[in-house]
Amino acid sequence: MLNRRQTLAALAALCLMPPRGGATPPQRVIVIGAGIAGLGAARMLADAGLAVTVLESRARIGGRIWTSSAWPDLPVDLGASWIHGVEGNPVTALADAAGARRACTSYDASMLLGPDGRKLDIDSAYARAEQLFEAARAELEETTTDLSLAAAIEGSGTWQRSPARQHRLLRHYVNSMIEQEYAGDWREVSARHFDLDEVFPGDDELFPDGFSPVIEPLARGLDIRTGQRVTAVELIAAGVRVSLHSGERLLADRAIVTVPLGTLRAGDIRFSPALAPARQKAIDTLGMGLLNKCWLRFDRVLWSPKVDWIEWLGPRDGYWCQWLSLTRATQQPVLQAFNAGAQAKDLESLDDEATVASAHDALRSMFGNRFPAPRAAQVTRWSRDEHAWGSYSFNAVGTTPATRAALAGADWDGALQFAGEACSSEYFGTTHGALLSGRDCAARLLKSA
Ligand SMILES: Cc1cc2nc3c(=O)[nH]c(=O)nc-3n(C[C@H](O)[C@H](O)[C@H](O)COP(=O)(O)OP(=O)(O)OC[C@H]3O[C@@H](n4cnc5c(N)ncnc54)[C@H](O)[C@@H]3O)c2cc1C
């Protein structure tokens, strides 16, 4: 972090840049946000010889890639954990370059438990649920308007003709396959367009030593100023003026904004002149989703060591329904629960102790009353994170294939650029989507320089 004297010196240096316009290439770029998108963009621009400064509001780099060191012998990832689809994925290349150890988790190693903990046949239950889901979604094709997934399903003839136990199964399927995946609540997710994304082939692999070390090499040698919250970005005659919470102001030829959609939606940064109407509409239309994690650490493995995923058809839709055993990946007796959407929001109102008690209640229903309390726990509350205001973006009702393209790209005749997870039409909600978006943005900027 810079002290006041250093910041003033840096400000003076920034003011010495050549004037913008004519054939003069941009000399100085300010990147706002040191997540994987911002670091990816800054790395490319710095390697191409531009003078790049990265401004980051947190006290650390990485953004939503954030490895907790609360358990020194067991790093856990509070944000992103997996490379989703390792083949051809740009994050795989970063991981290889960093020499990061990876471990595969597989949905083939899953089990499904009924409300009382009885083991159910997961393949036939999911096949039935998928059939119901596709039938309900097909009915939407007959209408022209978009609806939330909940409205589309509950309003469908398929739902209305089905008995209550199938409602519970279908609701579990939606929670597991859509709410947990896209972090969007089924009452907000677009039934028509929730799944506009694409995937890389290959396994899902996580990092037993944590995700943060994977991106550290990207930041090496860059001018990154942490603890610097940007409050305003203005277009002025000399370029772009960026104001910080501290009152300092920095000048550059161009700025790249990579802050999360939640930050843009909250209006934490004032843009003057206002953003293009299509970009503002995209910000207002997309949803900022919520996915939270809760790790419970035990003295020994008290569940099948052969499974990665434990699904529970518990009594309350979407509460404590999906668990990851970290035993195969890390050889540790740790369970990690996921809650998403409205359920996650509701659970955030509990303190750590009450959250762990609620999780423990679920485990006793799943595995019997004698299931012990964990000896340690960690809990996330992403909707309260003032640097993100949520986990990652999802396609809310009204989103179309054009929405994210309207968010990405440039304003102010190219002086203001946007990148980040939410700007990726193909891979939103992922680290690789964010990285590719940052690199695309840098490439565009270099091309127009
Ligand atoms: C719980 C959870 C689980 C996830 N799981 C996965 C997964 O397994 N695999 C996967 O690929 N992806 C996963 N993701 C998504 C992935 O983490 C993100 O898509 C990706 O990290 C976003 O990168 P980014 O650079 O776009 O944004 P960020 O990483 O959020 O970076 C933006 C930066 O801007 C900073 N900032 C905010 N406001 C300001 C301001 N006013 N001034 C200056 N700086 C500011 C923020 O602090 C942040 O560092 C998960 C995310 C969460 C939260």
The ligand as an SDF file (V2000), in Angstrom:
LIG
                    3D

 53 58  0  0  0  0  0  0  0  0999 V2000
  -18.4450  -18.4930   -3.6200 C   0  0  0  0  0  0  0  0  0  0  0  0
  -17.8830  -18.4360   -5.0140 C   0  0  0  0  0  0  0  0  0  0  0  0
  -17.5650  -19.6130   -5.6750 C   0  0  0  0  0  0  0  0  0  0  0  0
  -17.0400  -19.5720   -6.9720 C   0  0  0  0  0  0  0  0  0  0  0  0
  -16.6350  -20.7340   -7.5530 N   0  0  0  0  0  0  0  0  0  0  0  0
  -16.0000  -20.6860   -8.7520 C   0  0  0  0  0  0  0  0  0  0  0  0
  -15.3390  -21.8470   -9.2370 C   0  0  0  0  0  0  0  0  0  0  0  0
  -15.2960  -22.8910   -8.5860 O   0  0  0  0  0  0  0  0  0  0  0  0
  -14.7410  -21.7620  -10.4640 N   0  0  0  0  0  0  0  0  0  0  0  0
  -14.7360  -20.6090  -11.1960 C   0  0  0  0  0  0  0  0  0  0  0  0
  -14.1800  -20.5970  -12.3110 O   0  0  0  0  0  0  0  0  0  0  0  0
  -15.3090  -19.4710  -10.7040 N   0  0  0  0  0  0  0  0  0  0  0  0
  -15.9240  -19.4850   -9.5050 C   0  0  0  0  0  0  0  0  0  0  0  0
  -16.4260  -18.3430   -8.9610 N   0  0  0  0  0  0  0  0  0  0  0  0
  -16.4690  -17.1180   -9.7860 C   0  0  0  0  0  0  0  0  0  0  0  0
  -15.1030  -16.4350   -9.8790 C   0  0  0  0  0  0  0  0  0  0  0  0
  -14.5480  -16.3110   -8.5960 O   0  0  0  0  0  0  0  0  0  0  0  0
  -15.2750  -15.0510  -10.5050 C   0  0  0  0  0  0  0  0  0  0  0  0
  -16.0190  -15.1560  -11.7170 O   0  0  0  0  0  0  0  0  0  0  0  0
  -13.9560  -14.3780  -10.8360 C   0  0  0  0  0  0  0  0  0  0  0  0
  -13.0010  -14.5540   -9.8210 O   0  0  0  0  0  0  0  0  0  0  0  0
  -14.2290  -12.9060  -11.0630 C   0  0  0  0  0  0  0  0  0  0  0  0
  -13.0360  -12.2270  -11.3990 O   0  0  0  0  0  0  0  0  0  0  0  0
  -13.1040  -10.6710  -11.7540 P   0  0  0  0  0  0  0  0  0  0  0  0
  -11.7200  -10.2230  -11.9630 O   0  0  0  0  0  0  0  0  0  0  0  0
  -14.1000  -10.4420  -12.8340 O   0  0  0  0  0  0  0  0  0  0  0  0
  -13.7460   -9.9790  -10.4620 O   0  0  0  0  0  0  0  0  0  0  0  0
  -13.1330   -9.8690   -8.9930 P   0  0  0  0  0  0  0  0  0  0  0  0
  -12.2870  -11.0340   -8.6770 O   0  0  0  0  0  0  0  0  0  0  0  0
  -14.2520   -9.5790   -8.0740 O   0  0  0  0  0  0  0  0  0  0  0  0
  -12.1730   -8.6050   -9.1110 O   0  0  0  0  0  0  0  0  0  0  0  0
  -12.6840   -7.2930   -9.0800 C   0  0  0  0  0  0  0  0  0  0  0  0
  -11.8760   -6.5110   -8.0770 C   0  0  0  0  0  0  0  0  0  0  0  0
  -12.4020   -5.1730   -8.0040 O   0  0  0  0  0  0  0  0  0  0  0  0
  -12.2340   -4.7300   -6.6640 C   0  0  0  0  0  0  0  0  0  0  0  0
  -13.0980   -3.5750   -6.4210 N   0  0  0  0  0  0  0  0  0  0  0  0
  -14.4270   -3.5500   -6.1380 C   0  0  0  0  0  0  0  0  0  0  0  0
  -14.8500   -2.2930   -5.9800 N   0  0  0  0  0  0  0  0  0  0  0  0
  -13.7620   -1.4880   -6.1700 C   0  0  0  0  0  0  0  0  0  0  0  0
  -13.5680   -0.0850   -6.1440 C   0  0  0  0  0  0  0  0  0  0  0  0
  -14.5790    0.7650   -5.9010 N   0  0  0  0  0  0  0  0  0  0  0  0
  -12.3120    0.3910   -6.3440 N   0  0  0  0  0  0  0  0  0  0  0  0
  -11.2630   -0.4430   -6.5910 C   0  0  0  0  0  0  0  0  0  0  0  0
  -11.4130   -1.7920   -6.6320 N   0  0  0  0  0  0  0  0  0  0  0  0
  -12.6470   -2.3040   -6.4400 C   0  0  0  0  0  0  0  0  0  0  0  0
  -12.6050   -5.9550   -5.8550 C   0  0  0  0  0  0  0  0  0  0  0  0
  -12.1210   -5.8800   -4.5420 O   0  0  0  0  0  0  0  0  0  0  0  0
  -11.9500   -7.0730   -6.6700 C   0  0  0  0  0  0  0  0  0  0  0  0
  -10.6630   -7.3750   -6.1900 O   0  0  0  0  0  0  0  0  0  0  0  0
  -16.8950  -18.3360   -7.6360 C   0  0  0  0  0  0  0  0  0  0  0  0
  -17.1910  -17.1580   -6.9600 C   0  0  0  0  0  0  0  0  0  0  0  0
  -17.6760  -17.1960   -5.6610 C   0  0  0  0  0  0  0  0  0  0  0  0
  -17.9310  -15.9160   -4.9270 C   0  0  0  0  0  0  0  0  0  0  0  0
  1  2  1  0
  2  3  1  0
  2 52  2  0
  3  4  2  0
  4  5  1  0
  4 50  1  0
  5  6  2  0
  6  7  1  0
  6 13  1  0
  7  8  2  0
  7  9  1  0
  9 10  1  0
 10 11  2  0
 10 12  1  0
 12 13  2  0
 13 14  1  0
 14 15  1  0
 14 50  1  0
 15 16  1  0
 16 17  1  0
 16 18  1  0
 18 19  1  0
 18 20  1  0
 20 21  1  0
 20 22  1  0
 22 23  1  0
 23 24  1  0
 24 25  2  0
 24 26  1  0
 24 27  1  0
 27 28  1  0
 28 29  2  0
 28 30  1  0
 28 31  1  0
 31 32  1  0
 32 33  1  0
 33 34  1  0
 33 48  1  0
 34 35  1  0
 35 36  1  0
 35 46  1  0
 36 37  1  0
 36 45  1  0
 37 38  2  0
 38 39  1  0
 39 40  1  0
 39 45  2  0
 40 41  1  0
 40 42  2  0
 42 43  1  0
 43 44  2  0
 44 45  1  0
 46 47  1  0
 46 48  1  0
 48 49  1  0
 50 51  2  0
 51 52  1  0
 52 53  1  0
M  END
$$$$
